[in-house]
């Protein structure tokens, strides 16, 4: 949004999803934003094409960290601001995935 300024972006392809781009336009029409709540459920099971990727299993939280960068990028794009603070709780629920596999966070 700032012409001429360089922004370092890693795996932020959600910023280019048509639904999120349209959502940003709709949010801008509503007026001044006071708060945002986003609930995301990303299921990961053996039928998911990303399940078998070895690099996501090679470090603790690989699946969570990979999905997280995409969701944060989408949120940043929607609300037009940077994340300045993060608080989270993790747990291990599905034993076929390496821990942690569940994340609840506030950004």
Secondary structure, 3 states (H helix, E strand, C coil): CCCCCCCCCCCCHHHHCHHHHHHHHHHHHHCCCCCCCCCCCCCCCCCCCCCCCHHHHCCCCHHHHHHHHHHHHHHHHHHCCCCCCCEEEEECCCCCCCCCCEEEEEC
